[in-house]
């Protein structure tokens, strides 16, 4: 799933859709009754956005409250994996073999898509592989029921109401029939798991047949839509997402910061080289990323890292897409070792980490359980103040020291 979306796909908002605060969701002892009441209140808002009563009648005919999607939405932050565990499945030998087979099967189509959008076919295929196992697992949850359930639940009601309005617009436009609109529990759809608002803004009718069909077995429109998504996110033709590099002895780890950007030649001058010991070609300005700190792999990342990041903001997802794409074209595995002795922090532990850093005078600018740039900066500052390697990495041992 785009996880995707979830995280796991950045979606683009449908203009004017977010008119109802989450406080207007309808709490009730019976969630199914609450959903029915919420739909009654939603109808006039949908009509004001141009959704016809006929479209809503068809879409809501089989509407069902889905408790499983609420459970998954509330619990997703507790699911954590280390990067190396994630990559072991995301870029498995089986996924590489299957991807190379799909590349061969759809060679002509992917060449056309690459020529039109100027986006690397291997990256498009890698997203396809991660999102739906190359179309094998597209999701079978009724999209309207999933989005209505999540919108009425209230935790992220405004977001999912925008997505529900987007889904209804798709039905009204005739891109898919209501019974065929299925996907992930979070409302992501098709071979590459587009959220409804992203579909409206970026999906493509590649063959000009009058429909943007990302749901059928034919992946044409879905793959073209993914290439268009990356193109709109600023994809730079011919530039890698990133390159695994070796850091010199005595490297200043404060330079491993997304805000520090140098040309590869400038990085080479201070000893940052590729795994063969050669300078990385000058593909453009680049930063150094240490997803597992000083004890794990180091990557020199370019603007195309940020383009993939628009699809899903998690660094682990971007690295998986980029590395799978490299493997699909015959590239080598990541060479560096990982700190296998570490485990990922739980959501509660990440919040505790932020609280303790802030209490110690190293503010994370909020406590949300997400290790973003502000938290990394706070970790690095705390590490510097305590004589540790300032790599911004937070293993369980760091939390133990803070305790």
C-alpha positions as CSV (number, residue, x, y, z in Angstrom):
1,X,0.0,0.0,0.0
2,X,1.2,3.4,-0.7
3,X,1.8,3.2,2.0
4,X,2.4,4.0,1.4
5,X,0.5,5.9,1.8
6,X,0.1,6.0,5.0
7,X,2.4,7.1,5.5
8,X,2.8,5.1,2.9
9,X,1.6,8.2,-0.4
10,X,1.5,11.9,-0.2
11,X,-1.9,13.0,-1.5
12,X,-2.7,16.3,-2.9
13,X,-5.8,18.1,-1.3
14,X,-9.0,18.5,-3.2
15,X,-9.7,22.2,-3.2
16,X,-12.4,23.3,-0.8
17,X,-13.0,19.8,0.5
18,X,-11.9,20.2,4.1
19,X,-14.9,22.2,5.4
20,X,-15.8,20.1,8.4
21,X,-13.8,20.0,11.6
22,X,-13.1,16.6,13.1
23,X,-15.2,17.7,16.0
24,X,-18.3,17.3,13.8
25,X,-17.8,13.5,13.6
26,X,-20.7,11.7,15.3
27,X,-19.7,9.6,18.3
28,X,-22.1,6.9,19.1
29,X,-22.3,3.6,21.0
30,X,-23.0,1.9,17.7
31,X,-20.3,2.9,15.1
32,X,-22.5,1.7,12.2
33,X,-25.2,4.1,13.4
34,X,-22.7,6.8,13.8
35,X,-21.6,6.3,10.2
36,X,-25.2,6.5,8.9
37,X,-25.6,9.8,10.8
38,X,-22.3,11.1,9.6
39,X,-23.3,10.3,5.9
40,X,-26.6,12.2,6.4
41,X,-24.5,15.3,7.5
42,X,-22.0,14.7,4.7
43,X,-24.4,14.7,1.8
44,X,-25.1,18.4,1.6
45,X,-21.3,19.1,1.9
46,X,-20.7,16.7,-1.0
47,X,-23.5,18.3,-3.1
48,X,-21.9,21.7,-2.4
49,X,-18.7,20.3,-3.9
50,X,-20.5,19.2,-7.1
51,X,-21.3,15.6,-6.2
52,X,-24.7,14.6,-7.6
53,X,-27.3,12.8,-5.5
54,X,-27.3,10.0,-8.1
55,X,-23.5,9.5,-7.7
56,X,-23.9,9.3,-3.9
57,X,-26.9,6.9,-4.1
58,X,-24.8,4.5,-6.3
59,X,-21.7,4.9,-4.1
60,X,-23.4,4.5,-0.8
61,X,-25.7,1.6,-1.9
62,X,-23.4,-1.0,-0.3
63,X,-21.9,1.2,2.4
64,X,-20.6,-0.8,5.4
65,X,-18.9,0.2,8.5
66,X,-15.4,-1.4,8.6
67,X,-14.0,-1.7,12.1
68,X,-10.8,-3.2,10.8
69,X,-9.8,0.0,9.0
70,X,-10.2,2.0,12.2
71,X,-8.1,-0.5,14.1
72,X,-5.4,-0.3,11.5
73,X,-5.4,3.4,11.4
74,X,-5.1,3.8,15.2
75,X,-2.4,1.2,15.5
76,X,-0.1,1.9,12.5
77,X,2.3,4.0,14.6
78,X,3.1,1.1,16.8
79,X,4.4,-0.9,13.9
80,X,8.1,-0.4,13.6
81,X,10.9,-2.1,11.8
82,X,14.6,-1.4,11.5
83,X,15.7,-0.3,8.1
84,X,17.6,-3.5,7.5
85,X,14.7,-5.7,8.5
86,X,12.4,-3.6,6.2
87,X,14.9,-3.9,3.3
88,X,15.2,-7.6,3.7
89,X,11.6,-8.0,2.5
90,X,11.2,-4.9,0.4
91,X,14.2,-5.7,-1.7
92,X,14.2,-9.5,-1.4
93,X,15.6,-11.8,-4.1
94,X,12.1,-12.8,-5.0
95,X,11.0,-9.2,-5.5
96,X,14.0,-8.5,-7.6
97,X,13.4,-11.6,-9.8
98,X,9.7,-10.8,-10.2
99,X,10.5,-7.2,-11.0
100,X,13.0,-8.1,-13.7
101,X,10.4,-10.5,-15.2
102,X,7.8,-7.7,-15.3
103,X,10.3,-5.3,-16.8
104,X,10.9,-7.8,-19.6
105,X,7.2,-8.5,-20.0
106,X,6.3,-4.8,-20.3
107,X,9.5,-3.6,-21.9
108,X,7.8,-1.7,-24.7
109,X,5.3,0.0,-22.4
110,X,7.9,1.0,-19.9
111,X,10.1,2.4,-22.6
112,X,7.2,4.5,-23.9
113,X,6.4,5.8,-20.4
114,X,10.1,6.6,-19.8
115,X,10.3,8.5,-23.1
116,X,7.1,10.5,-22.4
117,X,7.7,11.5,-18.7
118,X,11.6,11.3,-18.6
119,X,11.4,9.1,-15.4
120,X,13.6,6.0,-15.0
121,X,11.5,2.9,-15.7
122,X,13.3,1.0,-13.0
123,X,12.1,3.4,-10.4
124,X,8.5,3.2,-11.7
125,X,8.8,-0.6,-11.6
126,X,10.2,-0.5,-8.0
127,X,7.2,1.5,-6.8
128,X,4.9,-1.0,-8.5
129,X,6.8,-3.8,-6.7
130,X,6.6,-2.2,-3.3
131,X,3.0,-1.0,-3.5
132,X,1.3,-4.1,-4.9
133,X,3.9,-6.8,-5.6
134,X,3.7,-5.9,-9.3
135,X,-0.1,-5.9,-9.3
136,X,-0.5,-9.2,-7.4
137,X,-1.8,-7.5,-4.2
138,X,-3.8,-4.4,-5.0
139,X,-6.2,-4.6,-2.1
140,X,-9.8,-5.8,-2.0
141,X,-11.3,-3.3,0.5
142,X,-14.3,-1.3,-0.8
143,X,-12.8,2.2,-1.1
144,X,-16.0,4.1,-0.4
145,X,-16.7,2.1,2.8
146,X,-13.1,2.4,4.0
147,X,-13.0,6.2,3.5
148,X,-16.4,6.8,4.9
149,X,-15.6,4.7,8.0
150,X,-12.3,6.6,8.5
151,X,-13.9,10.0,7.9
152,X,-16.7,9.4,10.4
153,X,-14.3,7.9,13.0
154,X,-12.9,11.4,13.6
155,X,-9.2,10.8,14.3
156,X,-8.2,12.1,10.9
157,X,-11.7,13.0,9.7
158,X,-10.9,16.1,7.7
159,X,-8.2,14.2,5.7
160,X,-10.4,11.2,4.9
161,X,-13.4,13.4,4.1
162,X,-11.2,15.0,1.4
163,X,-10.4,11.6,0.1
164,X,-14.0,10.5,0.1
165,X,-15.0,13.5,-1.9
166,X,-12.1,12.7,-4.3
167,X,-13.4,9.1,-4.6
168,X,-16.9,10.3,-5.3
169,X,-15.6,12.6,-8.0
170,X,-13.7,9.7,-9.6
171,X,-17.0,7.7,-9.7
172,X,-18.9,10.7,-11.1
173,X,-16.2,11.2,-13.8
174,X,-16.7,7.6,-14.9
175,X,-13.2,6.3,-14.4
176,X,-14.4,3.3,-12.5
177,X,-17.7,1.7,-11.4
178,X,-18.5,1.9,-7.6
179,X,-18.3,-1.9,-7.3
180,X,-14.8,-2.0,-8.9
181,X,-13.4,0.8,-6.7
182,X,-11.3,-1.3,-4.3
183,X,-7.9,-1.0,-2.7
184,X,-6.1,-0.8,0.6
185,X,-7.7,-0.2,4.0
186,X,-6.7,3.4,3.9
187,X,-8.3,4.1,0.5
188,X,-5.2,3.8,-1.7
189,X,-6.0,2.2,-5.1
190,X,-4.6,0.3,-8.0
191,X,-1.3,-1.1,-9.0
192,X,0.7,1.7,-7.4
193,X,-1.8,2.7,-4.7
194,X,-3.0,6.2,-5.5
195,X,-5.1,8.1,-3.0
196,X,-8.2,9.6,-4.6
197,X,-7.0,13.2,-4.6
198,X,-3.7,12.2,-6.1
199,X,-5.5,10.3,-8.7
200,X,-7.6,13.4,-9.6
201,X,-4.6,15.6,-10.0
202,X,-2.1,13.2,-11.5
203,X,-3.5,10.0,-13.0
204,X,-3.0,9.5,-16.7
205,X,-5.1,8.1,-19.6
206,X,-2.0,6.9,-21.4
207,X,-3.7,5.4,-24.4
208,X,-6.4,8.0,-24.7
209,X,-9.3,5.7,-24.3
210,X,-11.3,8.1,-22.2
211,X,-10.6,6.5,-18.8
212,X,-7.8,6.6,-16.3
213,X,-7.9,3.0,-15.3
214,X,-5.5,2.0,-12.4
215,X,-7.7,-0.8,-11.1
216,X,-7.8,-3.4,-13.9
217,X,-5.2,-6.1,-14.6
218,X,-3.7,-3.9,-17.3
219,X,-1.1,-1.8,-15.5
220,X,-0.7,0.8,-18.3
221,X,-2.4,3.8,-16.8
222,X,-1.1,3.0,-13.3
223,X,2.5,2.9,-14.4
224,X,2.1,6.1,-16.5
225,X,0.4,7.8,-13.6
226,X,3.3,6.9,-11.3
227,X,5.8,8.3,-13.8
228,X,3.7,11.5,-14.1
229,X,3.6,11.8,-10.3
230,X,7.4,11.6,-10.0
231,X,7.8,14.0,-12.9
232,X,5.5,16.5,-11.2
233,X,7.6,16.0,-8.0
234,X,10.6,17.3,-9.8
235,X,12.3,14.2,-11.1
236,X,15.7,14.9,-12.7
237,X,16.3,12.8,-15.8
238,X,19.6,10.8,-15.6
239,X,20.2,11.6,-11.9
240,X,20.4,8.7,-9.3
241,X,18.3,8.8,-6.2
242,X,21.4,8.2,-4.2
243,X,24.8,6.4,-4.2
244,X,26.2,4.3,-1.4
245,X,29.5,6.0,-0.2
246,X,32.4,5.5,2.2
247,X,33.1,8.2,4.8
248,X,36.7,9.1,5.6
249,X,38.3,8.5,9.0
250,X,37.6,11.6,11.1
251,X,34.5,12.6,9.1
252,X,32.6,15.5,10.6
253,X,29.2,13.9,11.3
254,X,27.5,17.3,11.6
255,X,27.8,17.4,7.8
256,X,25.4,14.5,7.5
257,X,22.5,16.8,7.4
258,X,19.9,17.2,4.6
259,X,20.4,21.0,4.8
260,X,24.1,20.6,3.9
261,X,24.4,20.2,0.2
262,X,27.6,20.0,-1.9
263,X,28.5,18.9,-5.4
264,X,30.0,15.3,-5.4
265,X,33.3,16.8,-6.4
266,X,33.3,18.9,-3.2
267,X,32.4,15.8,-1.1
268,X,35.3,14.0,-2.8
269,X,37.7,16.7,-1.7
270,X,37.0,15.8,2.0
271,X,37.2,12.1,1.3
272,X,33.6,11.0,0.7
273,X,33.9,8.5,-2.2
274,X,31.8,5.7,-3.7
275,X,32.3,2.1,-2.5
276,X,35.1,1.6,-5.1
277,X,37.0,4.5,-3.8
278,X,36.2,6.8,-6.7
279,X,34.6,10.2,-6.7
280,X,30.8,10.1,-7.3
281,X,30.0,11.8,-10.7
282,X,28.7,15.3,-10.5
283,X,25.0,14.5,-10.8
284,X,24.0,17.7,-8.9
285,X,24.0,19.0,-5.3
286,X,23.8,16.2,-2.8
287,X,23.6,15.5,1.0
288,X,24.9,12.7,3.1
289,X,22.2,10.5,4.7
290,X,23.0,8.1,7.6
291,X,19.8,6.1,8.1
292,X,21.4,3.9,10.8
293,X,23.9,6.3,12.1
294,X,27.7,6.0,12.0
295,X,27.5,2.2,12.3
296,X,25.4,1.7,9.2
297,X,25.4,2.5,5.4
298,X,26.0,6.0,4.2
299,X,24.4,7.4,1.1
300,X,25.0,10.5,-1.0
301,X,21.4,11.5,-1.9
302,X,20.3,13.8,-4.7
303,X,17.1,15.7,-5.7
304,X,15.5,12.5,-6.9
305,X,15.5,11.3,-3.3
306,X,13.1,14.1,-2.6
307,X,11.0,13.3,-5.7
308,X,10.4,9.7,-4.4
309,X,9.8,11.2,-0.9
310,X,6.8,13.0,-2.3
311,X,5.3,9.5,-2.9
312,X,6.0,8.5,0.7
313,X,7.8,10.5,3.2
314,X,9.5,7.7,5.1
315,X,13.3,7.5,4.5
316,X,13.1,3.7,4.6
317,X,10.5,3.7,1.8
318,X,12.6,6.0,-0.4
319,X,15.8,3.9,0.2
320,X,13.8,0.7,-0.6
321,X,12.4,2.1,-3.8
322,X,15.8,3.5,-4.9
323,X,17.7,0.4,-4.0
324,X,15.2,-2.0,-5.6
325,X,15.4,0.1,-8.8
326,X,19.2,-0.3,-8.7
327,X,18.9,-4.0,-8.2
328,X,16.4,-4.3,-11.0
329,X,18.9,-2.8,-13.4
330,X,21.6,-5.2,-12.2
331,X,23.2,-3.2,-9.4
332,X,24.9,-4.6,-6.4
333,X,23.5,-5.1,-2.9
334,X,24.3,-2.5,-0.2
335,X,27.8,-3.3,1.0
336,X,28.0,-1.7,4.4
337,X,27.0,-3.6,7.6
338,X,24.1,-2.6,9.7
339,X,23.9,-2.3,13.5
340,X,22.0,-5.6,13.8
341,X,22.1,-5.5,17.6
342,X,19.8,-2.5,17.6
343,X,16.0,-2.7,17.4
344,X,13.6,0.0,16.3
345,X,12.1,2.2,19.0
346,X,8.4,1.8,19.6
347,X,6.0,4.7,19.1
348,X,5.8,5.2,22.8
349,X,9.6,5.2,23.1
350,X,10.0,7.7,20.4
351,X,7.6,10.1,22.2
352,X,9.6,9.5,25.4
353,X,12.8,10.2,23.6
354,X,11.4,13.6,22.4
355,X,10.1,14.4,25.9
356,X,13.4,13.6,27.5
357,X,15.5,15.5,25.0
358,X,13.2,18.6,25.4
359,X,13.4,18.3,29.2
360,X,17.2,18.2,28.9
361,X,17.3,21.4,27.0
362,X,17.4,20.1,23.4
363,X,13.9,20.8,22.1
364,X,12.4,18.6,19.5
365,X,9.8,21.3,18.7
366,X,6.9,19.0,19.8
367,X,6.2,15.4,20.9
368,X,4.6,13.4,18.1
369,X,6.5,10.1,18.0
370,X,7.9,10.9,14.6
371,X,11.7,11.2,14.2
372,X,11.9,14.1,11.8
373,X,14.5,16.8,11.1
374,X,13.8,18.7,14.4
375,X,14.2,15.6,16.5
376,X,17.4,14.6,14.6
377,X,18.8,18.1,15.2
378,X,18.0,17.7,18.9
379,X,19.6,14.3,19.0
380,X,22.7,15.6,17.3
381,X,23.0,18.6,19.6
382,X,22.6,16.3,22.7
383,X,25.2,13.9,21.3
384,X,27.7,16.8,20.8
385,X,27.1,18.0,24.3
386,X,27.7,14.6,25.7
387,X,30.9,13.7,23.7
388,X,29.2,11.2,21.4
389,X,29.4,10.9,17.7
390,X,26.8,13.4,16.4
391,X,25.1,11.2,13.8
392,X,21.5,12.0,14.8
393,X,20.7,8.3,15.2
394,X,18.5,7.1,18.1
395,X,19.0,3.5,19.1
396,X,17.5,2.1,22.3
397,X,20.9,2.7,24.0
398,X,20.5,6.4,23.5
399,X,17.1,6.5,25.2
400,X,18.6,4.5,28.0
401,X,21.3,7.1,28.5
402,X,18.6,9.9,28.5
403,X,16.7,8.0,31.3
